[in-house]
Amino acid sequence: MSTLEELAKQPLPPADEIAGRWVVQAHDHLTEPSEYERIMGELRFGKDFSDYMAHSIWTRAAGWGEKTIKPYGPLPVTPGTAVLHYGQEIFEGLKAYRREDDSIWMFRPGFNAHRFNQSARRLALPELPVEDFVGSCVDLVRADARWVPTTAGATLYLRPVMYASQDFLGVRPADEVTYFCVASPSGPYFKSGFAPVSIYVSQEFHRAGPGGTGAAKTSGNYAGAMQAQVIAQEQGYDQVCFLDAVTGTYLDELGGMNVFVVYQDGHVATPALTGCILEGGTRATIMQLLRDEGVEVREARISLLMLLDQIKSGKVTECFACGTAAVVTPIGRLGGEDFNVEIPVGTMTKHIHDLITGIQWGTVEDTHGWCYRVK
Ligand SMILES: *Cc1c(COP(=O)(O)O)cnc(C)c1O
């Protein structure tokens, strides 16, 4: 089991115990009812934001300062703000779910809290205590409860961020850092249901290399993946899959999702954590759920050439991508400079999707205690 999985197993205090650390400020321009109705009727991804945001500033001299839930709005950015120059930034992504009985839940927020600190260490940013991270989400979601959708499959997407906010051009870790968490009411990622995506395997670009920042959730990894994404989309693909930077032959992951391969003999594989892959909470959850069902899960080196052969021969029956935003998405086509293979959409992908979303929405038993009640 990975270090992150071990840490994520530590129980969190109930929300009532950690609520109130982030102090809610007065808000004098709450979203008007008509605008609120429009937003909640459309539910796009990441386009609209709730009324509030969590906010705190850290200084090297004094540590974390006042922790507030304040009106969503601009942050001060001067041209000298360090993050604009050197990209010292990390982020997370998690969701708040409203269930049938109106209770509001998060899924494994401790995993995200520990991963945030793992990313912080790699980017030489200060750590945020796990209970403050989770507390910021709890207090924000409670203040913004009306923004947690009631529509099936829709959620309030939470985006915690930490960045170098010091006004300084020196190349060293910033002495002032800002943490914030914003919330965006979002619809189901795929409006058209469970549609397979096409993946372009980049043989030209890599997203991460040995000793680099691939295992941290940091903006620079995304910036470095954008050109490959543009090329893939120009050629009619939805997303990019990156190969390992050392040999250029093994699958790493997509720009923002992990990958799984399902074999005809019943076992399932996902690329091993080499330090160049972001350890997804969805990835960890899927591995556990499959093992619970007695399915053999291997963390392996998955060779692209072998995979293409195995797809053609039928030894590989399904491939899928996973991450918090889209949960589980079938991969229907894998292409590159000199190959293009179709992959059938099978039952395992759908089964895992239904299992994990069932647990998240409270319709399937949560035997691991992953669901965390916010309200
Ligand atoms: C966030 C992310 C994932 C998915 O992680 P989850 O915890 O499952 O949402 C996978 N790969 C990259 C590069 C990511 O940034």
The ligand as an SDF file (V2000), in Angstrom:
LIG
                    3D

 15 15  0  0  0  0  0  0  0  0999 V2000
   -5.8010   14.9270  -10.2400 C   0  0  0  0  0  0  0  0  0  0  0  0
   -5.0820   14.0450  -11.1930 C   0  0  0  0  0  0  0  0  0  0  0  0
   -5.4450   12.7000  -11.3950 C   0  0  0  0  0  0  0  0  0  0  0  0
   -6.6530   12.0630  -10.7450 C   0  0  0  0  0  0  0  0  0  0  0  0
   -6.6310   12.0950   -9.3530 O   0  0  0  0  0  0  0  0  0  0  0  0
   -7.9640   11.8600   -8.5180 P   0  0  0  0  0  0  0  0  0  0  0  0
   -7.5330   11.9420   -7.1000 O   0  0  0  0  0  0  0  0  0  0  0  0
   -8.4670   10.5220   -8.8980 O   0  0  0  0  0  0  0  0  0  0  0  0
   -8.9020   12.9400   -8.9200 O   0  0  0  0  0  0  0  0  0  0  0  0
   -4.6780   11.9270  -12.2470 C   0  0  0  0  0  0  0  0  0  0  0  0
   -3.6270   12.4500  -12.8990 N   0  0  0  0  0  0  0  0  0  0  0  0
   -3.2570   13.7390  -12.7510 C   0  0  0  0  0  0  0  0  0  0  0  0
   -2.0810   14.2480  -13.5030 C   0  0  0  0  0  0  0  0  0  0  0  0
   -3.9680   14.5680  -11.8970 C   0  0  0  0  0  0  0  0  0  0  0  0
   -3.5900   15.8470  -11.7700 O   0  0  0  0  0  0  0  0  0  0  0  0
  1  2  1  0
  2  3  1  0
  2 14  2  0
  3  4  1  0
  3 10  2  0
  4  5  1  0
  5  6  1  0
  6  7  2  0
  6  8  1  0
  6  9  1  0
 10 11  1  0
 11 12  2  0
 12 13  1  0
 12 14  1  0
 14 15  1  0
M  END
$$$$
